[in-house]
Amino acid sequence: MPETPADHPTYPVGLRLAGRRVLVAGGGNVAQRRVPTLLAAGADVHLVSPAVTPSIEGLAAAGEVTWHERGFRDADLDGAWYVMAATDDAAVNARISDLAEERRVWCVRADDAEAATAFTPAVGRHQGDTVAVMATGAADRDPRHHAALRDEVVTALREGRLAVGERRRRPGVVLVGGGPGDPELITVAGRKALMEADVVVADRLAPRELLAELPASTRIVDVAKLPRGRSALQDEINRVLVEEASAGHRVARFKGGDNFVFGRGYEEVEACVAAGVEVTVVPGVSSPIAVPGLAGIPVTHRGVTHDLTVVSGHLPPGHPDSLVDWEALGHARGTIVLMMAVENAAAIAAAVVAAGRAGTTPVAVVCDGSMPTQRTVLATLATLGETIEREQVRPPAVIVVGEVVAVAHPARD
Ligand SMILES: C[S@@+](CC[C@H](N)C(=O)[O-])C[C@H]1O[C@@H](n2cnc3c(N)ncnc32)[C@H](O)[C@@H]1O
């Protein structure tokens, strides 16, 4: 390759590779990391290597990559628009790079970024933006620094810390699941949606510490303080969401867990749709799975349970409005997770046992999941009612019924 003066900056460019042949020489870890990005760009990837990683083998088996199971041959460069020399033999990489240069095909070398005609920057993506970070010239090359800078920029974009103007902040409502309580357990997308909102309509169970991080300009509407007047609370919430979005604001409806798991989220979607307000959803980490997990209890376990049923216990068995088939749950053998069930736990346990489930079935009550006050109380179906009373269990709590409890707590009394 002709000498490139070190003080010449590189020329950044984006390649449109869709439908174009790309040669990848080598089937190891470098190829494994880079090939998915080439595929995402729509490239026609031809990979030459006597051996490949299992993941590349999977891509080849799925027909996403054409794998030539042998060493590199000069003719492999025929028709290629772009070449990646990523074998574990520096001499082969050098030869591929030289041949590519002769043919005026851009080439990157995995083993020596300075020795080929092109190199790959540190790349990150967020929504419709690609962040590519690279050295200005050879003397500035520091892959760790560039990867760290890329991470910093992409994380800041994701978390909404980097101002990107008003381009994406269309008015509308976004339902944001906040997770079980610990502010670390909201998703990256959820945190970003909160940070970008003009108005946050927050529930009692939504992780409140996150509200303290909101920009000073964000208006917070506390659902508990909404005037109810003649209308029910949910109607009032729907009205506020539609009114704020229609006034041109970006509204985040912020709830604990996931908004669609006993969260009335879909009623809010319907209200927005009926009013012509754009509505999107950011799912949350939901308590029936996350809270047992935080307490070290798996809701499924191989060889122990093949089913998991999540049930609202806010109405007791026999209540005329209850939609739960308690009889069927008594016949079930898998895991049952009861939510909103502290008050009716004794009646529920009795109904399930009467329908056939053993009174000795292990039960764990996990209270205040992910909060500093989190605790687990163990019982059986037969002792659940008295245990809840004795231990003064208060909501929020999830009640896990089934042998998975014994998997996590084999020494239970
Ligand atoms: C109205 S439901 C809302 C559930 C929420 N949308 C979700 O996906 O987790 C409230 C019930 O969720 C459960 N719950 C929510 N957060 C909890 C937590 N941090 N610890 C224990 N249980 C929790 C309790 O059973 C509580 O009564």
The ligand as an SDF file (V2000), in Angstrom:
LIG
                    3D

 27 29  0  0  0  0  0  0  0  0999 V2000
  -52.4600   -3.0860   40.1780 C   0  0  0  0  0  0  0  0  0  0  0  0
  -51.2590   -4.3660   40.1130 S   0  0  0  0  0  0  0  0  0  0  0  0
  -50.1190   -3.6610   39.0250 C   0  0  0  0  0  0  0  0  0  0  0  0
  -49.1040   -4.6180   38.5060 C   0  0  0  0  0  0  0  0  0  0  0  0
  -48.0870   -3.9800   37.6030 C   0  0  0  0  0  0  0  0  0  0  0  0
  -48.7070   -3.3620   36.4570 N   0  0  0  0  0  0  0  0  0  0  0  0
  -47.0040   -4.9660   37.1490 C   0  0  0  0  0  0  0  0  0  0  0  0
  -46.8870   -5.2600   35.9600 O   0  0  0  0  0  0  0  0  0  0  0  0
  -46.2350   -5.4030   37.9970 O   0  0  0  0  0  0  0  0  0  0  0  0
  -50.5220   -4.1760   41.6950 C   0  0  0  0  0  0  0  0  0  0  0  0
  -50.0180   -5.4790   42.2610 C   0  0  0  0  0  0  0  0  0  0  0  0
  -48.7760   -5.8180   41.6530 O   0  0  0  0  0  0  0  0  0  0  0  0
  -47.9630   -6.4900   42.5830 C   0  0  0  0  0  0  0  0  0  0  0  0
  -46.7500   -5.6600   42.7760 N   0  0  0  0  0  0  0  0  0  0  0  0
  -46.3920   -4.5990   42.0570 C   0  0  0  0  0  0  0  0  0  0  0  0
  -45.1980   -4.1380   42.4480 N   0  0  0  0  0  0  0  0  0  0  0  0
  -44.7810   -4.9360   43.4350 C   0  0  0  0  0  0  0  0  0  0  0  0
  -43.6030   -4.9870   44.2340 C   0  0  0  0  0  0  0  0  0  0  0  0
  -42.6360   -4.1190   44.0870 N   0  0  0  0  0  0  0  0  0  0  0  0
  -43.5050   -5.9750   45.1540 N   0  0  0  0  0  0  0  0  0  0  0  0
  -44.4820   -6.8850   45.3020 C   0  0  0  0  0  0  0  0  0  0  0  0
  -45.6000   -6.8740   44.5690 N   0  0  0  0  0  0  0  0  0  0  0  0
  -45.7580   -5.9310   43.6470 C   0  0  0  0  0  0  0  0  0  0  0  0
  -48.7660   -6.5950   43.8670 C   0  0  0  0  0  0  0  0  0  0  0  0
  -49.4520   -7.8320   43.8350 O   0  0  0  0  0  0  0  0  0  0  0  0
  -49.6970   -5.4410   43.7280 C   0  0  0  0  0  0  0  0  0  0  0  0
  -50.8600   -5.6320   44.5040 O   0  0  0  0  0  0  0  0  0  0  0  0
  1  2  1  0
  2  3  1  0
  2 10  1  0
  3  4  1  0
  4  5  1  0
  5  6  1  0
  5  7  1  0
  7  8  2  0
  7  9  1  0
 10 11  1  0
 11 12  1  0
 11 26  1  0
 12 13  1  0
 13 14  1  0
 13 24  1  0
 14 15  1  0
 14 23  1  0
 15 16  2  0
 16 17  1  0
 17 18  1  0
 17 23  2  0
 18 19  1  0
 18 20  2  0
 20 21  1  0
 21 22  2  0
 22 23  1  0
 24 25  1  0
 24 26  1  0
 26 27  1  0
M  CHG  2   2   1   9  -1
M  END
$$$$
